[in-house]
């Protein structure tokens, strides 16, 4: 059974705790021949630590190591000290595929310098649902042709620097009202609608993408029971056979509630492999990982997972790792890449409703949310105090914060002639109360651009809250740049 557990180990990706590889975890990885890990914000403190960590992992994994992270851009980044890439929708607002390629290459240079060889980006989901709670600005836009062109340019840039991409979330997470980290969404569209919209980017990417990530979503037109991650009609019938996809298929995290609240971890992993996945993202606890290894090994032993299929999966994974070897390399272009990212943020800056600049030195009131914690997918938003400090370089700023948008009384603000700015620093849309009663002079939508539709005020949209976003806002306020981006989704 040890041999079969080691075969199983080659088919799973694990999540690790801490910022160093401890002896016990190292022994677990080596004993089971695990070759893949995804690192998250809690695994990182700075570049030197992270490079040590990925080096230790590479040694433990041996040949064919796959060391991954989510460095998409915007709010979904893990290494926060490297040049911050704009969100996909910010690049969509520029409409410039050349710029998208340059940004993808710069992201790859940064993550490769820390020892990563696999980046779970770019997003191919088409966001045509204004109420989508998890995609929004992570999408390049709503038009299948244009969004795909930009995403594939971003991917080509990454590939040119030797970092494998993984497009996501097949067959499409853009039109959901539910976050699959929280529950199991359903996309109940006809096959014709899915073919025309959701599937289009993945079909076009199929000849080029080295890897695709599955969506934990039910598509009744294809499979009325199982989410895509565990559906053979979707992963094998649609992706492998109809789209002729030959790259790696990896599941999204199997610890997400869409899966973990409904299926036992080992059964879910086996079902995903039987459906056509090559690698299972077993991001749960050590006990969950042990159960996953046992279940996969048992499925190989009893013939449910045929050895020939297992060998084909391993061959695809080996090819991916062989074309993108892990190993940290020097990063001599950091300053140039930082300038590139700043320019990309500026070019994506978008306006709605003819916003006006307050005069230099004006008395300004900033209203912003107190709570900017991470939602587990995205990093924590920018604190209100940081926005106030940024604006205070130009204006006399009075900061007012709120804890609950649905309870905050806009009429309680003093009527003292200050120019009032609302800064939105979360992805959550506004409810009826703020939509009906909040009246800022200027709305800075520093995350989800759809929030600009909620508040009856002129708006600037940045598609993210990294430092270059605030710098772009200040450059606009100073009159140095115009907001030339065009939001690439309907309604703007």
Long-range contacts (C-beta under 8 A, 24 or more apart in sequence): 1-297, 1-301, 4-297, 4-298, 4-300, 4-301, 5-32, 5-293, 5-294, 5-297, 6-32, 6-33, 7-33, 7-296, 7-297, 7-300, 7-310, 7-314, 8-32, 8-292, 8-293, 8-294, 8-296, 8-297, 8-300, 9-33, 9-34, 9-35, 9-293, 10-34, 10-35, 10-64, 10-314, 10-317, 11-273, 11-278, 11-279, 11-280, 11-296, 11-310, 11-313, 11-314, 11-317, 12-36, 12-269, 12-279, 12-280, 12-281, 12-282, 12-289, 12-292, 12-293, 12-296, 13-37, 13-38, 13-66, 13-68, 13-250, 13-279, 13-280, 13-281, 13-282, 13-283, 14-38, 14-282, 14-283, 14-289, 15-40, 15-253, 15-255, 15-282, 15-283, 15-284, 16-43, 16-57, 17-42, 17-43, 18-43, 19-43, 19-44, 19-45, 19-49, 19-53, 20-49, 20-52, 20-53, 20-56, 21-53, 21-56, 21-57, 21-60, 26-56, 26-60, 28-286, 28-289, 29-57, 29-60, 29-61, 30-60, 32-293, 33-62, 34-61, 35-61, 35-62, 35-64, 35-65, 35-66, 35-317, 35-321, 36-61, 36-65, 36-66, 36-67, 36-68, 36-279, 36-317, 37-61, 37-66, 37-67, 37-68, 38-68, 38-69, 38-70, 38-120, 38-253, 38-281, 38-283, 39-67, 39-68, 39-69, 39-78, 39-116, 40-69, 40-70, 40-78, 41-78, 41-80, 41-374, 41-379, 44-78, 44-79, 44-80, 46-81, 47-79, 47-81, 47-82, 47-113, 47-114, 50-79, 50-114, 50-115, 51-113, 51-114, 51-115, 51-328, 53-115, 54-114, 54-115, 54-116, 54-326, 54-328, 55-115, 55-328, 57-115, 58-115, 58-326, 58-327, 61-326, 63-321, 64-317, 64-318, 64-321, 64-322, 65-117, 65-321, 65-326, 66-117, 66-118, 66-317, 66-320, 66-321, 66-326, 67-115, 67-116, 67-117, 67-118, 67-326, 68-116, 68-117, 68-118, 68-119, 68-120, 68-166, 69-111, 69-116, 69-118, 69-119, 69-120, 70-119, 70-120, 70-121, 71-107, 71-110, 71-111, 71-116, 71-119, 71-121, 72-120, 72-121, 72-122, 72-123, 72-138, 73-103, 73-107, 73-121, 73-464, 74-137, 74-138, 74-378, 74-463, 74-464, 74-466, 75-137, 75-138, 75-378, 75-379, 75-381, 75-427, 75-447, 75-464, 75-465, 76-138, 76-377, 76-378, 76-379, 77-379, 77-466, 78-379, 79-110, 79-111, 79-114, 80-379, 82-110, 82-111, 82-113, 82-114, 82-334, 82-337, 83-110, 83-334, 83-337, 83-338, 83-340, 83-341, 84-341, 84-464, 84-466, 84-467, 84-468, 85-341, 85-344, 86-341, 86-344, 86-345, 86-348, 86-463, 86-464, 86-466, 86-468, 86-469, 87-137, 87-138, 87-463, 87-464, 88-122, 88-123, 88-137, 88-138, 88-139, 88-140, 88-150, 88-151, 88-154, 89-127, 89-136, 89-137, 89-138, 89-139, 89-140, 89-141, 89-348, 89-449, 89-463, 89-487, 89-488, 89-489, 90-137, 90-344, 90-345, 90-348, 90-462, 90-463, 90-464, 90-485, 91-140, 91-150, 91-154, 91-344, 91-348, 92-139, 92-140, 92-141, 92-146, 92-147, 92-150, 92-488, 93-347, 93-348, 93-349, 93-350, 93-461, 93-463, 93-485, 93-486, 93-487, 93-488, 94-344, 94-347, 94-348, 94-485, 95-146, 95-150, 95-486, 95-488, 96-347, 97-149, 97-150, 97-153, 98-153, 99-344, 99-347, 100-140, 100-150, 100-151, 100-153, 100-154, 100-157, 101-153, 101-154, 101-156, 101-157, 101-160, 102-157, 102-340, 102-344, 103-154, 103-157, 103-340, 103-341, 103-344, 104-153, 104-154, 104-155, 104-156, 104-157, 104-158, 104-165, 105-157, 105-158, 105-160, 105-161, 106-157, 106-333, 106-337, 106-340, 106-341, 107-157, 107-158, 107-163, 108-157, 108-158, 108-159, 108-160, 108-161, 108-162, 108-163, 109-161, 109-331, 109-333, 109-337, 110-331, 110-334, 110-337, 111-163, 112-161, 112-162, 112-163, 112-328, 112-329, 112-331, 113-328, 113-329, 113-330, 113-331, 114-328, 115-326, 115-327, 115-328, 116-163, 116-326, 117-162, 117-163, 117-164, 117-321, 117-324, 117-325, 117-326, 117-327, 118-163, 118-164, 118-166, 118-211, 118-320, 118-324, 119-158, 119-163, 119-164, 119-165, 119-166, 120-166, 120-168, 120-213, 121-154, 121-158, 121-165, 121-166, 121-167, 121-168, 122-151, 122-154, 122-155, 122-165, 122-167, 123-151, 123-167, 123-168, 123-169, 124-148, 124-151, 124-167, 124-168, 124-169, 124-170, 124-172, 124-201, 124-202, 124-205, 125-168, 125-169, 125-172, 125-173, 125-174, 125-198, 125-201, 126-172, 126-174, 126-175, 126-197, 126-198, 126-200, 126-201, 127-174, 127-175, 127-489, 128-174, 128-175, 128-197, 128-489, 128-490, 129-174, 129-175, 129-176, 129-177, 130-429, 130-450, 130-453, 130-489, 130-491, 131-177, 131-429, 131-450, 132-173, 132-174, 132-175, 132-176, 132-177, 133-176, 133-177, 133-178, 133-179, 133-427, 133-428, 134-173, 134-176, 134-179, 134-180, 134-181, 134-377, 134-427, 135-173, 135-174, 135-176, 136-427, 136-448, 136-449, 136-450, 137-427, 137-447, 137-448, 137-449, 137-463, 137-464, 139-174, 139-489, 140-488, 141-488, 141-489, 142-174, 142-488, 142-489, 142-490, 143-488, 144-196, 144-197, 144-200, 144-201, 145-200, 146-488, 147-201, 147-488, 148-200, 148-201, 148-204, 148-205, 151-201, 151-205, 152-204, 152-205, 152-208, 155-205, 155-208, 155-209, 156-208, 159-210, 162-324, 162-325, 163-324, 164-210, 164-211, 164-320, 164-323, 164-324, 165-209, 165-210, 165-211, 166-209, 166-210, 166-211, 166-212, 166-213, 166-248, 166-250, 167-201, 167-202, 167-205, 167-209, 167-211, 167-212, 167-213, 168-212, 168-213, 168-215, 168-252, 169-213, 169-214, 169-215, 169-217, 169-252, 170-202, 170-212, 170-213, 170-214, 170-215, 170-228, 170-239, 170-249, 171-198, 171-199, 171-202, 171-215, 171-219, 171-222, 171-228, 171-234, 171-238, 171-239, 172-197, 172-198, 172-199, 172-201, 172-202, 172-215, 172-217, 173-215, 173-217, 174-198, 176-217, 179-377, 180-215, 180-216, 180-217, 180-252, 180-256, 180-257, 180-258, 181-256, 181-257, 181-258, 181-376, 181-377, 182-257, 182-258, 183-257, 183-258, 183-261, 184-216, 184-217, 184-218, 184-227, 184-257, 184-258, 184-259, 184-261, 184-262, 185-216, 185-217, 185-218, 185-258, 186-217, 186-218, 186-219, 186-220, 187-217, 187-218, 187-219, 188-220, 188-221, 189-219, 189-221, 190-221, 191-221, 191-222, 194-219, 194-221, 194-222, 199-238, 199-243, 202-239, 202-243, 203-243, 206-239, 206-243, 206-244, 206-245, 206-247, 207-244, 209-245, 209-247, 210-247, 210-248, 210-320, 210-323, 210-324, 211-247, 211-248, 211-249, 211-250, 211-320, 212-239, 212-245, 212-247, 212-248, 212-249, 212-250, 213-250, 213-251, 213-252, 214-249, 214-250, 214-251, 214-252, 214-272, 214-277, 215-252, 216-252, 216-256, 216-258, 216-259, 217-258, 226-271, 226-275, 227-258, 227-259, 229-254, 229-259, 229-268, 229-272, 229-275, 229-277, 230-259, 230-263, 230-268, 230-271, 230-272, 230-274, 230-275, 231-275, 232-274, 232-275, 232-276, 234-275, 235-275, 235-276, 235-277, 236-275, 236-276, 239-276, 240-276, 246-316, 247-316, 247-320, 248-278, 248-279, 248-316, 248-317, 248-320, 249-276, 249-277, 249-278, 249-279, 250-277, 250-278, 250-279, 250-280, 250-281, 251-277, 251-279, 251-280, 251-281, 252-281, 253-281, 253-283, 254-280, 254-281, 254-282, 254-283, 254-284, 254-292, 255-283, 255-284, 255-288, 260-284, 264-291, 265-291, 265-292, 265-295, 266-291, 266-292, 266-294, 266-295, 266-296, 267-295, 269-295, 269-296, 270-295, 270-296, 270-299, 270-304, 270-305, 273-299, 273-305, 273-313, 274-299, 274-304, 274-305, 278-313, 278-316, 278-317, 279-313, 279-317, 341-468, 342-468, 342-471, 342-472, 345-462, 345-464, 345-466, 345-468, 345-469, 345-471, 345-472, 346-468, 346-471, 346-472, 346-475, 346-481, 347-484, 347-485, 348-462, 348-463, 348-472, 348-485, 349-460, 349-461, 349-462, 349-472, 349-473, 349-476, 349-481, 349-483, 349-484, 349-485, 350-449, 350-460, 350-461, 350-463, 350-483, 350-485, 350-486, 350-487, 350-492, 351-458, 351-459, 351-460, 351-461, 351-483, 352-452, 352-458, 352-459, 352-461, 352-487, 352-492, 353-457, 353-458, 353-459, 354-458, 355-442, 355-443, 355-458, 355-459, 355-460, 355-483, 356-441, 356-442, 356-458, 357-476, 357-477, 357-479, 358-395, 358-419, 358-441, 358-442, 358-477, 360-394, 360-395, 360-478, 361-394, 361-395, 361-396, 362-395, 362-396, 362-418, 362-419, 363-395, 363-396, 363-398, 363-416, 363-417, 363-418, 363-419, 364-391, 364-395, 364-396, 364-397, 364-398, 364-418, 364-419, 364-420, 364-421, 365-397, 365-398, 365-399, 365-400, 365-413, 365-414, 365-418, 365-419, 365-420, 365-421, 366-391, 366-397, 366-398, 366-399, 366-400, 366-421, 366-423, 367-400, 367-401, 367-402, 367-413, 367-420, 367-421, 367-422, 367-423, 367-440, 368-399, 368-400, 368-401, 368-402, 368-422, 368-423, 368-424, 368-425, 369-401, 369-402, 369-403, 369-405, 369-424, 369-425, 369-426, 370-401, 370-402, 370-403, 371-403, 371-426, 372-425, 372-426, 375-427, 378-427, 381-425, 381-426, 381-446, 381-447, 381-465, 382-425, 382-446, 382-465, 382-470, 384-423, 384-425, 386-470, 387-423, 387-425, 387-444, 387-446, 387-470, 390-470, 390-471, 390-473, 390-474, 391-421, 391-474, 391-477, 393-474, 394-474, 394-477, 394-478, 395-419, 405-430, 405-431, 405-433, 405-434, 406-431, 406-433, 406-434, 407-433, 408-434, 408-438, 409-437, 410-434, 410-437, 410-438, 410-439, 411-437, 422-455, 422-457, 424-448, 424-451, 424-455, 425-465, 429-454, 430-454, 430-455, 444-473, 446-470, 446-473, 449-487, 449-489, 449-492, 450-489, 450-491, 452-492, 453-491, 453-492, 461-485, 461-487
